[in-house]
Each structure stands twice: as C-alpha cells, then as structure tokens.
Amino acid sequence: MKNIITISRELGSGGRTIGKLVAERKNIPYYDRELIDEAAKISGVPSEYIEKSDQKITNSFLYNLAMGTSYGYGMLEEASKQPLPLTTQVFCAQQEIIKKYADSGSCVIVGRCADYILRDRSDVLRVFIYADMDKRIEHSVKAYGMAEATARSEISRSDKERARHYSMFTDNDWGDRKNYDILLNSGELGYENCAKIICSLM
C-alpha cells in the first residue's frame, strides 16, 4: 500500500492545493510549512531564513564540490574540518523530520526533496505536478496577486533554484520522470482530478 505521498511541483502548478485535497480526502496529515518550523528548532536557524533560502544554494565548499570543482587533498582535508554551510544544516534537519513523519504513518509531504529522502521505502508514492507556463502564470496571478510579467519572471527563477537545490542534495535532475512514480499535468487534468488519481493509487 502506498500510504505516504510526496509531492514535488512546479511553481504555479497547484501542487500544494492538490496535496491538501488528497490529505483531506484520505483524512491524513499534510506537511509543508511544518517542516520549516521544525527544521528551525533542530538546526537553530531562524524559520525566516529557512523560508527565504530554502531553494537557494550558498556559495560554499559543498556547493563547489557538488558542481565538480577540483580540490587538492590538502584543501579537502582542511575544508572537512569546517562547519557545514547553513543550507546543508537545514537540509539535514529537514531530512530527519521527513523520515520521522514517514515513520509515524500515512501523510502527504510537499517539496523539500522528500521523494529522494524516502526513495528506499516501498510505501511511498512519489508524485510530480506540472503545467504549461500559461496555466502556471494564471494560477500565480489568481493565487498570489502577482502581475503577469512578475509571475513569469518568478516562475522562471523558481524553476532554476529548485533544479539547483535538488541537484545539489540528490545528484539527480529535478522533474526527471525517473525520480517519480507518476507525473500529472494539473493544467490539463485540473486539481480535483489530480487529487482523485493520487487517492486511487493509494
């Protein structure tokens, strides 16, 4: 039985709305903002910082290493003695929390590489929600009150940051179908139908 749902999503695709619909229909917990608050407690990093930088990558040794920068042995040894960058500390804290939520029972978890963190569990359904740009802009204008030009720019920025964040911590490509069990086009299916499909697969 697939009783833990991870939802990765493009900005403006309605992934959060779909996740909430699934949680309501199945009467199970929904986790999103809660991950930020708990990660703040564990890492000691203010929740405001986590919320603003959750998808951003610091210009750190770990980032350079992940991007394939060459280091001599001496530099590697010296860098290994340094404290982990805040971004990495936050990711580790969120990883611990996501595993705790999954161990507690059925739930919906949105974002934060949960699909990768829980990849070895057989009870997880990994979902990716996407939509055409026009639909994403329309949603962003309605849901967030953005101007159309601002929505387009923010969506483009978000896609790049989520892709970098996912690649850094998982060594995989964000949105690649190989990382998910099902990909749903919310622009064509609608939020209600996406939620129905996910519930049926549970």
Residue pairs with C-beta under 8 A, 6 or more apart in sequence:
1 123
1 202
2 123
2 124
2 125
2 181
2 201
2 202
3 28
3 105
3 106
3 123
3 202
4 102
4 106
4 107
4 109
4 118
4 121
4 123
4 124
4 125
5 19
5 22
5 107
5 108
5 109
5 124
5 125
5 127
5 198
5 202
6 109
6 110
6 114
6 115
6 118
6 124
6 125
6 126
6 127
7 15
7 16
7 18
7 19
7 108
7 109
7 110
7 111
7 127
7 128
7 129
8 15
8 111
8 114
8 115
8 126
8 127
8 128
8 129
8 174
8 175
8 180
9 15
9 16
9 18
9 110
9 111
9 128
9 129
9 130
10 129
10 130
10 131
10 136
10 155
10 158
10 159
10 175
11 136
11 140
11 154
11 155
11 158
11 159
11 162
12 131
12 135
12 136
12 137
12 138
12 139
12 140
12 143
12 151
12 155
13 129
13 130
13 131
13 135
13 136
13 139
13 186
13 187
14 129
14 131
14 139
14 186
14 191
14 194
15 110
15 111
15 129
15 186
16 32
16 110
17 191
18 129
18 184
18 186
18 191
18 194
18 195
18 198
19 30
19 32
19 108
19 110
20 30
20 108
21 191
21 192
21 194
21 195
22 108
22 195
22 198
22 199
23 29
23 30
23 107
23 108
24 30
25 195
25 199
26 106
26 199
26 202
28 105
28 106
28 107
28 108
29 101
29 104
29 106
29 107
29 108
30 107
30 108
30 110
31 98
31 101
31 107
31 108
31 109
31 110
32 109
32 110
32 111
35 94
35 97
35 98
35 109
35 112
36 47
36 50
36 51
36 54
37 47
38 93
38 97
39 45
39 47
39 50
39 90
39 93
39 94
39 97
40 46
40 47
40 50
42 93
42 96
42 97
43 50
43 86
43 89
43 90
43 92
43 93
45 86
45 89
45 90
45 93
49 86
50 90
53 86
53 87
53 90
54 90
54 112
54 165
55 158
55 161
55 162
55 164
55 165
56 87
56 161
56 165
57 63
57 87
57 161
57 164
57 165
57 168
58 85
58 86
58 87
60 85
60 87
60 88
61 79
61 82
61 85
62 84
62 85
62 88
62 168
63 85
63 168
64 71
65 71
66 167
66 168
66 171
71 79
84 92
91 113
91 169
94 112
94 113
95 113
95 117
98 109
98 112
98 114
98 117
98 118
99 117
99 118
101 107
101 109
102 109
102 118
102 121
102 124
109 118
113 165
113 166
113 169
113 170
115 124
115 126
115 128
115 179
115 180
116 166
116 169
116 170
116 172
116 179
118 124
118 126
119 126
125 181
125 182
125 198
125 201
125 202
126 179
126 180
126 181
126 182
127 180
127 181
127 182
127 183
127 184
127 198
128 175
128 177
128 179
128 180
128 182
128 183
128 184
129 183
129 184
129 186
129 194
130 175
130 183
130 184
130 185
130 186
130 187
131 139
131 185
131 186
131 187
131 188
132 185
132 187
133 152
133 155
134 187
135 186
135 187
136 151
136 155
136 187
137 148
137 151
137 152
137 155
140 146
140 151
140 154
140 155
141 147
141 148
141 151
144 151
146 154
162 174
163 173
163 174
163 175
165 174
166 172
166 173
166 174
167 173
167 174
170 179
172 178
172 179
173 179
177 183
181 201
182 197
182 198
182 201
184 194
184 197
184 198
186 194
189 197
